[in-house]
Amino acid sequence: MTTASAKGAPVVANRGAITACVILAVIMQALDTTIANVALPYIQGSVSASADQINWVLTSYIVAAAVMTPPSGYLANRFGRKRILLVAITGFVVASVLCGFAQSLPQIVGFRLLQGLFGAALVPLSQSILLDIYSAEERGSAMALFGVSVMVGPVLGPVIGGWLTENVSWRWVFYINVPIGALAFFGVSMFVQETKLDLKARLDWLGFGMLSVAIAALQMFLDRGEQLNWFSSAEIVVEALVCASAFYIFIVHTFTARDTFVNPRLFLDRNFAVGMIFIFIIGITYLASLALMTPYLQTLMGYPVVTAGIVMGPRGLGTMACMFVVGRLVGKVDTRWLLFIGLAITAWAMYDMTGWTPAVSQWTIISTGFIQGAGLGFLFVPLTTITFATLAPERRAEGTGLYNLSRNIGSSVGISVVSALLTQNQQVNHANIATYVTPYNPAFGDPAISQALSPYTAAGRAALDGLVTLQATIISYIDDFKLMMILSLAAIPLVLLLRKPGTPAKIDHSAVME
């Protein structure tokens, strides 16, 4: 039961219980963004997948969530927010169990798609519930709590995933959602009130369908391109044509029809348009770097899965710590300066990573990860605030859906691109280094080297090939880190395009942390 107090603040029965159960739903979804990362090498062996194929386990989840995030508002209006949230929690848990049962790559990728489809609604609907049960004065604290729950994934995901994989099985990184989902389902069923249905609500199915097809085809194009040698493959040509055609139809429909899935007038707001580019780049640099770190630590450095999870955890701690600090600075310091600092810190962390080798110390990995996380902490809240600061209030609901869509597409594209570049650069670097490995190289005159790495024996040639492959792989990772550093630096001039938001009183923070 919801009423209003004398001061206009909502009075909600069991508000603490409602907050707890919706936060559980958010944590469950946030965990699955990163908890599978440290288990990828183990999943890869179980389902007999290649290094580039196994990343479909990550990208399929992100793409499905990206596609289904924008229509979550329509579904809640048409069928009821509580009902859709319960369906989303149930479907997410069932899909998690199916992921744990998977015996092949197509099965686990398909079930991860289901996870993403059902999990897409968990974050925006949980946020909308929190915004409804807290007053405008209390929303800052509510959104800070919401932001911390979103960032729990990067903190606890690698640690919990590593421990479960090492001590039980990689399948338990998915089974762990069962008790969390059961608690969230029970809490939502008991305490959350249903909203009024809008039976007249309509969804632009053509626009939604064409955008979904374009995103799916783009992801397949990026995931399969390196494996099939890009445009020399008929499949890649077809996927490129499908993506281009679907996106063309979507654009034409958006600018010629009424009540379209995406309102093009949103992009007339300069802050919103620039913010969409910003969050796309952040999606690339943050999750793509997480996807790279897992094989780097476990394969190149030989870290046990638990150790890999522990050294990756401080990245999320850095984000959470800076989010609390920046939350107090927003409105007091020019938001554009906060964004500049965040991008500079992120670029600095990536620059430091370009000097890494498998001999890098654990402290360096932890400290650099913390710094990179701190950079995201300086970006996340200020970027969301300034992106929606000048957008008309009646358009913010639609804007937040597109904002999340841009972030998710950036994440999926980033993971696919860095994985493809890693594979391609390994081959190129191996060929370049191998040109210097000849029997006439003066280095083979050293007896210690010629004995272990003799080009005249099968064992020596195998050892040489392994050494060349290792060096080629290290250089390939450095190339990827350098690319993400360049992207972070390239985004800095975009800060100049942002308008300075109005006074803090004029800024509606309800859109923050979506």
Protein Blocks (a to p, Z undefined) as FASTA:
>chain_A
ZZddfkopacdehklmmmmmmmmmmmmmmmmmmmmmmmmmmmmmmnopafklmmmmmmmm
mmmmmmmmmmmmmmmmmnopklmmmmmmmmmmmmmmmmmmpcbfklmmmmmmmmmmmmmm
mmmmmmmmmmmmpcfklmmmmmmmmmmmmmmmmmmmmmmmmmmmmmmomklmmmmmmmmm
mmmmmmmmmmmccddddfkbccdfklmmmmmmmmmmmmmmmmmmmmnopmmpfklmmmmm
mmmmmmmmmmmmmmmmghifbdfklmmpmklmmmmmmmmmmmmmmmmmmmmmmmmmmmmn
opafklmmmmmmmmmmmmmmmmmmmmmmgojacfklmmmmmmmmmmmmmmmmmmgcfkbc
fklmmmmmmmmmmmmmmmmmmmmmmmmmmgcfklmmmmmmmmmmmmmmmmmmmmmmmmmm
mmmmmmmmmmmmmmmmcfklmklmpmklmmmmcckbmklmmmmmmmmmmmmmmmmmmmmm
mmmmmmmmmmmmmmmmpccdddfklpcfklgoZZ
